[in-house]
Amino acid sequence: MSFWSSDTINAGAAVASAVAAGAALLTARRAHHTAQTVARIEHDRWHAELTPQFNITITGIEGDRATLDVQLVGPIALDHLDKITLTVVQSDDAERTNRLPGGPSQNEIDNHVYGPYRFVPSPDGTDAHGHGPAPFSLRVGRGRPFALERTRPPRWQTGDDAAERWQHQWETWPMRLLVTCERNGETWQFHQIAHQRPQ
């Protein structure tokens, strides 16, 4: 008479099969997680390699007017951008809030452009405050000009020399832009300085 009955052997085989299936499932899950991690790393690398490169300069300065020359210079593999949004951001890092009774609303403060230039309202779909033109597309190696004008002091900055003080305050500051780019569902967002091209 055998020490092991067929029921015991079958039960042992079932347990061994369950352990093997569990191990296979765990291995498959780990492999899937590893594949996802590798795919995410590869996507992030690809996304970083395709980060748009711009040459943005201020040219043609005549009095209070100038031109912003926006050139998409690379990378070549990017080919094009479906949508580019340019937004002027304040040139300094000051916090601006209304602290005086009867002063400007926070909305008025936020809508004002603090820096040397703003986009000319209306052309190119630019908003009334001059923050930025309507979104546009570009191919690598192409560019587009935008009309700029010097910023003006806000209505709450008073005095006969308000305009002069305002211009003096911002004359050495760069124009800072927030650039948001989209292509095939991918998005890139970064800050860029618009430098004045030597005359």
NORCOR-V833872 format. One record per residue. N is the residue number from 0. SS is DSSP state (helix for helix, strand for strand, loop for the rest). PHI is phi as a letter, one per 40 degrees, with the letter a starting at -180 (* if undefined). BURIAL is + if it has 24 or more other ideal C-beta (glycine too) atoms within 12 Angstrom, else -. Layout:
# NORCOR-V833872
<<N | SS | PHI | BURIAL> <N | SS | PHI | BURIAL>>
This chain:
# NORCOR-V833872
<<0 | loop | * | -> <1 | loop | c | -> <2 | loop | c | -> <3 | loop | c | -> <4 | loop | c | -> <5 | helix | c | -> <6 | helix | c | -> <7 | helix | c | -> <8 | helix | c | -> <9 | helix | c | -> <10 | helix | c | -> <11 | helix | c | -> <12 | helix | c | -> <13 | helix | c | -> <14 | helix | c | -> <15 | helix | c | -> <16 | helix | c | -> <17 | helix | c | -> <18 | helix | c | -> <19 | helix | c | -> <20 | helix | c | -> <21 | helix | c | -> <22 | helix | c | -> <23 | helix | c | -> <24 | helix | c | -> <25 | helix | c | -> <26 | helix | c | -> <27 | helix | c | -> <28 | helix | c | -> <29 | helix | c | -> <30 | helix | c | -> <31 | helix | c | -> <32 | helix | c | -> <33 | helix | c | -> <34 | helix | c | -> <35 | helix | c | -> <36 | helix | c | -> <37 | helix | c | -> <38 | helix | c | -> <39 | helix | c | -> <40 | helix | c | -> <41 | helix | c | -> <42 | helix | c | -> <43 | helix | c | -> <44 | helix | c | -> <45 | helix | c | -> <46 | helix | c | -> <47 | helix | c | -> <48 | helix | c | -> <49 | loop | c | +> <50 | loop | d | +> <51 | loop | d | +> <52 | strand | b | +> <53 | strand | b | +> <54 | strand | b | +> <55 | strand | b | +> <56 | strand | b | +> <57 | strand | c | +> <58 | strand | b | +> <59 | strand | f | -> <60 | strand | c | +> <61 | strand | b | -> <62 | loop | g | -> <63 | loop | c | -> <64 | strand | b | -> <65 | strand | a | +> <66 | strand | b | +> <67 | strand | c | +> <68 | strand | c | +> <69 | strand | b | +> <70 | strand | b | +> <71 | strand | c | +> <72 | strand | b | -> <73 | strand | i | -> <74 | loop | c | -> <75 | helix | d | -> <76 | helix | c | -> <77 | helix | c | +> <78 | loop | g | -> <79 | strand | a | +> <80 | strand | b | +> <81 | strand | c | -> <82 | strand | a | -> <83 | strand | b | +> <84 | strand | b | +> <85 | strand | b | +> <86 | strand | b | +> <87 | strand | c | +> <88 | strand | b | +> <89 | loop | c | +> <90 | loop | c | +> <91 | loop | b | -> <92 | loop | b | -> <93 | loop | c | -> <94 | loop | c | -> <95 | loop | b | -> <96 | loop | b | -> <97 | loop | c | -> <98 | loop | b | -> <99 | loop | b | -> <100 | loop | c | -> <101 | loop | g | -> <102 | loop | c | -> <103 | loop | c | -> <104 | loop | c | -> <105 | helix | c | -> <106 | helix | c | -> <107 | helix | c | -> <108 | helix | c | +> <109 | helix | c | -> <110 | helix | c | -> <111 | loop | c | +> <112 | loop | c | +> <113 | loop | b | +> <114 | loop | i | +> <115 | loop | c | +> <116 | strand | b | +> <117 | strand | b | +> <118 | strand | c | +> <119 | loop | c | +> <120 | loop | d | +> <121 | loop | g | -> <122 | helix | d | -> <123 | helix | g | +> <124 | helix | g | -> <125 | loop | c | +> <126 | loop | c | -> <127 | loop | c | -> <128 | loop | c | +> <129 | loop | g | +> <130 | loop | c | +> <131 | loop | i | +> <132 | loop | c | +> <133 | loop | c | -> <134 | loop | d | -> <135 | strand | a | +> <136 | strand | b | -> <137 | strand | a | +> <138 | strand | c | -> <139 | loop | c | +> <140 | loop | g | -> <141 | loop | b | -> <142 | strand | a | -> <143 | strand | a | +> <144 | strand | c | -> <145 | strand | b | +> <146 | strand | c | +> <147 | strand | b | +> <148 | strand | a | +> <149 | strand | c | +> <150 | loop | c | +> <151 | loop | b | +> <152 | loop | c | +> <153 | loop | c | +> <154 | loop | c | -> <155 | loop | c | -> <156 | loop | c | +> <157 | loop | b | -> <158 | loop | h | -> <159 | loop | c | -> <160 | loop | b | -> <161 | helix | d | -> <162 | helix | c | -> <163 | helix | c | -> <164 | helix | c | -> <165 | helix | c | +> <166 | helix | c | -> <167 | helix | c | -> <168 | helix | c | +> <169 | helix | b | +> <170 | loop | c | -> <171 | loop | b | -> <172 | loop | c | +> <173 | loop | c | +> <174 | strand | c | +> <175 | strand | b | +> <176 | strand | b | +> <177 | strand | c | -> <178 | strand | b | +> <179 | strand | b | +> <180 | strand | b | +> <181 | strand | b | -> <182 | strand | a | +> <183 | loop | f | -> <184 | loop | g | -> <185 | strand | c | -> <186 | strand | b | -> <187 | strand | b | +> <188 | strand | a | -> <189 | strand | a | -> <190 | strand | c | -> <191 | strand | a | +> <192 | strand | c | +> <193 | strand | c | +> <194 | strand | c | -> <195 | strand | c | +> <196 | loop | c | -> <197 | loop | d | -> <198 | loop | c | ->>
